């Protein structure tokens, strides 16, 4: 029997724009597949898991391509904007080991067997990964998985995805959108080519535009981001125009509503002169009694 770990958590008050985008993006995509928990605090000290995912009882194996494949079981996902160094990877491993130890203690307390084969796995999403780093971790390719997916020795239940090495296919699109530079730019172009009715196209574009706005506001636009921003520019302009139109339409609607209300209020003295009661006028004009009484006093 496998016990789900439910680490304590709190929401981070400040996040880098890409960190915020990555977490919101993964949450948006994975929510239909199971339970997504963001920024989970593990119990040994103040450490947070970027994303802790528990799949539904019957996972959808044909959903989200390679991203869907890695979440068929309970996982920790740690997305990085810059390639993590050895220290950061050790920190990720420490989080995983803490969870595995807690699961073992939980099984012992409840006098149940602990099935390590069903225990959570750690997936580290990196825009790239150097050969020296991969060799130092003992990370290797697996013939059953695409290029760019490197597995640490079995003991660690961990894999690193070098996003820039993934094949450019529909299966890898949702992971390549978390890449950098040309990798992300290519993925954004593919996203824009998806049909308008695609389940995720509009929501992901909205997240990408929010990320772009955050980068500009915080003045942290990097050179390699410019290609992505140029690809998004048309969609960004359309979004701004739509936002303006929506604001104008809402303003006009509020104005018309105010106009209707004023017309109703102006008719109240005439209706009173005809002998209608306050209650009858309120019901006829769909107004509050106090509105009618106020207009009558004026």
C-alpha positions in Angstrom: 0.0 0.0 0.0 1.3 3.5 -0.9 0.7 6.4 1.4 0.6 9.9 -0.1 2.8 12.4 1.5 1.1 15.7 2.3 3.8 18.2 3.2 3.0 21.4 5.0 3.3 24.5 2.8 3.0 28.2 2.6 2.8 30.4 -0.5 6.0 32.3 -1.3 5.5 36.0 -1.1 8.1 36.8 -3.7 9.0 34.8 -6.8 11.1 35.5 -9.9 8.8 36.0 -12.9 9.9 32.7 -14.6 9.5 30.7 -11.4 6.0 32.1 -11.0 5.3 31.3 -14.7 6.7 27.8 -14.5 4.6 26.9 -11.4 1.4 28.4 -12.7 1.9 26.8 -16.1 2.5 23.3 -14.7 -0.4 23.7 -12.4 -2.7 24.7 -15.3 -1.6 21.7 -17.4 -1.6 19.1 -14.7 -4.7 19.9 -12.6 -7.0 17.8 -14.8 -4.7 14.8 -14.2 -4.6 14.9 -10.4 -3.7 17.0 -7.3 -1.2 19.7 -7.8 0.5 21.4 -4.7 2.7 24.3 -5.2 5.7 25.3 -2.9 5.4 22.5 -0.4 7.3 22.8 2.8 9.0 19.5 3.9 9.2 18.7 7.5 12.9 18.5 8.4 13.5 22.2 7.9 12.2 25.1 5.9 12.5 23.6 2.5 10.0 23.9 -0.3 9.2 21.6 -3.2 8.3 23.6 -6.3 5.5 21.3 -7.4 4.2 18.1 -5.8 1.9 16.1 -8.0 -0.4 13.1 -7.1 -2.2 11.6 -10.2 -5.8 10.6 -10.3 -6.6 6.9 -9.7 -6.9 6.3 -13.5 -4.2 8.5 -15.2 -4.6 9.5 -18.8 -1.6 8.1 -20.7 -2.3 10.0 -23.9 -2.4 13.5 -22.3 0.3 16.1 -22.6 2.9 13.9 -24.3 6.2 13.5 -22.5 5.0 15.8 -19.6 2.0 13.5 -19.1 4.2 10.5 -19.1 6.4 11.7 -16.2 3.4 12.3 -14.0 1.7 8.9 -14.3 2.9 8.4 -10.7 3.4 10.7 -7.8 6.3 13.1 -8.5 8.2 16.1 -7.3 8.9 18.6 -10.1 11.7 21.2 -9.8 11.8 23.6 -12.8 14.9 25.8 -13.3 15.3 28.9 -15.4 19.1 28.5 -15.3 20.9 25.1 -15.3 21.1 24.0 -11.6 24.5 23.4 -10.2 25.6 20.4 -8.0 24.6 22.1 -4.8 21.1 22.9 -6.1 20.6 19.3 -7.3 21.8 18.0 -3.9 19.2 20.2 -2.3 16.5 18.7 -4.6 17.6 15.2 -3.7 17.4 16.2 0.0 13.8 17.1 -0.4 13.0 13.8 -2.1 14.9 11.8 0.6 13.0 13.6 3.3 9.7 12.6 1.7 10.7 9.0 1.2 11.8 8.8 4.9 8.5 10.2 6.0 6.6 7.7 3.9 8.5 4.9 5.5 7.8 6.2 9.0 4.1 6.6 8.1 3.9 3.0 6.9 5.6 1.7 10.1 3.3 3.7 12.4 0.3 2.2 10.6 1.8 -1.3 10.5 1.7 -1.5 6.7 4.2 -2.6 4.2 6.1 0.1 2.3 6.2 -0.4 -1.5 9.2 1.7 -2.7 8.3 1.0 -6.4 5.3 3.3 -5.9 7.2 6.0 -4.0 7.5 9.5 -5.5 10.1 10.3 -8.2 12.0 13.6 -8.6 12.1 15.3 -12.0 14.5 18.2 -12.4 13.6 20.4 -15.5 16.7 22.3 -16.7 17.0 24.4 -19.8 20.3 22.6 -20.5 22.8 20.3 -18.7 26.5 20.0 -19.2 28.2 16.7 -19.9 30.5 17.3 -16.9 27.5 17.7 -14.6 25.6 14.7 -15.9 28.7 12.5 -15.6 29.4 13.7 -12.0 25.8 12.6 -11.1 26.0 9.3 -12.9 23.1 10.4 -15.1 22.5 8.4 -18.2 20.1 8.2 -21.1 17.5 5.4 -21.2 16.6 3.8 -24.6 12.9 3.8 -23.6 12.9 7.6 -23.2 13.6 10.5 -25.6 17.0 12.2 -26.0 17.5 14.7 -23.3 16.0 12.6 -20.4 18.8 11.5 -18.1 18.3 9.1 -15.2 20.4 9.1 -12.0 21.2 5.6 -10.5 18.1 3.8 -9.5 18.7 4.4 -5.8 17.9 8.1 -6.2 14.6 7.8 -8.1 15.6 11.0 -10.0 15.8 12.2 -13.6 17.1 15.4 -15.2 15.5 16.7 -18.4 17.8 18.8 -20.5 15.1 20.7 -22.3 17.3 22.0 -25.1 18.1 18.4 -26.1 14.5 17.2 -26.4 13.4 16.2 -29.9 11.2 18.9 -31.6 7.9 17.0 -31.7 4.4 17.5 -30.5 5.1 15.1 -27.6 7.7 17.4 -26.1 6.0 20.8 -26.7 4.7 21.3 -23.2 8.2 20.8 -21.7 10.0 22.8 -24.4 7.9 25.8 -23.5 9.8 25.9 -20.2 13.2 26.1 -22.0 15.2 29.2 -22.9 16.1 31.2 -26.0 15.7 29.4 -29.3 14.2 26.3 -27.6 11.4 28.3 -26.0 11.0 30.5 -29.1 10.4 27.4 -31.3 7.9 26.0 -28.8 6.0 29.3 -28.6 5.8 29.3 -32.4 4.3 25.8 -32.3 1.9 26.9 -29.6 0.6 29.8 -31.8 0.1 27.3 -34.7 -2.3 25.2 -32.6 -6.0 25.5 -33.5 -7.9 28.2 -31.7 -10.1 25.6 -30.0 -7.1 23.8 -28.4 -7.8 23.1 -24.7 -4.6 24.8 -23.5 -3.6 27.3 -26.2 -5.3 30.4 -24.9 -4.6 29.7 -21.2 -0.9 29.1 -21.8 -0.6 32.2 -24.0 -2.2 34.2 -21.2 0.4 32.8 -18.8 3.2 33.6 -21.3 1.9 37.2 -21.7 1.7 37.6 -17.9 5.3 36.4 -17.7 6.4 38.9 -20.4 4.7 41.7 -18.6 6.3 40.7 -15.3 9.7 40.6 -16.9 9.3 44.1 -18.4 7.9 45.5 -15.1 10.9 44.1 -13.2 13.3 45.2 -16.0 15.0 41.8 -16.1 14.6 41.1 -19.8 17.6 39.1 -21.0 19.0 39.0 -24.5 17.9 35.5 -25.3 14.4 36.3 -24.2 14.0 38.9 -26.9 13.3 36.3 -29.6 10.5 34.8 -27.5 9.1 38.3 -26.8 9.1 39.2 -30.5 7.2 35.9 -31.3 4.7 36.8 -28.7 4.5 40.5 -29.8 1.5 40.1 -32.1 -0.5 38.1 -29.5 0.6 40.6 -26.9 -0.8 43.6 -29.0 -4.0 41.7 -29.6 -4.3 41.0 -25.9 -3.8 44.7 -25.1 -6.4 45.8 -27.6 -8.8 43.2 -26.4 -8.2 44.4 -22.8 -8.9 48.0 -23.9 -12.0 47.0 -25.7 -13.3 45.0 -22.8 -12.7 48.0 -20.5 -14.5 50.3 -22.8 -17.4 48.0 -23.2 -17.7 47.5 -19.5 -17.5 51.3 -19.0 -20.3 51.8 -21.6 -22.4 49.1 -20.0 -22.0 50.7 -16.6 -22.9 54.1 -18.2 -26.0 52.6 -19.8 -27.0 51.0 -16.5 -26.5 54.4 -14.8 -28.6 56.0 -17.5 -31.4 53.4 -17.0 -31.3 54.0 -13.3 -31.5 57.8 -13.7 -34.5 57.4 -16.0 -36.2 55.2 -13.5 -35.5 57.6 -10.6 -36.8 60.6 -12.7 -40.1 58.8 -13.3 -40.8 58.2 -9.6 -42.4 61.7 -8.8 -44.8 61.3 -11.8 -45.8 57.8 -10.6 -46.4 59.0 -7.1 -48.6 61.8 -8.5 -50.7 59.2 -10.2 -51.4 57.6 -6.8 -49.0 54.6 -6.9 -47.5 53.5 -3.6 -43.8 53.3 -2.9 -44.0 49.5 -2.8 -45.8 49.4 -6.1 -43.2 51.7 -7.8 -40.3 49.7 -6.4 -41.8 46.5 -7.7 -42.6 47.9 -11.1 -39.2 49.6 -11.6 -37.2 46.8 -10.0 -35.7 49.2 -7.4 -35.1 49.0 -3.7 -37.7 50.6 -1.4 -35.0 53.0 -0.1 -34.1 54.2 -3.6 -37.8 55.0 -4.2 -38.2 56.8 -0.9 -35.0 58.8 -1.5 -36.2 59.9 -5.0 -39.6 60.8 -3.5 -38.0 63.0 -0.9 -35.9 64.8 -3.5 
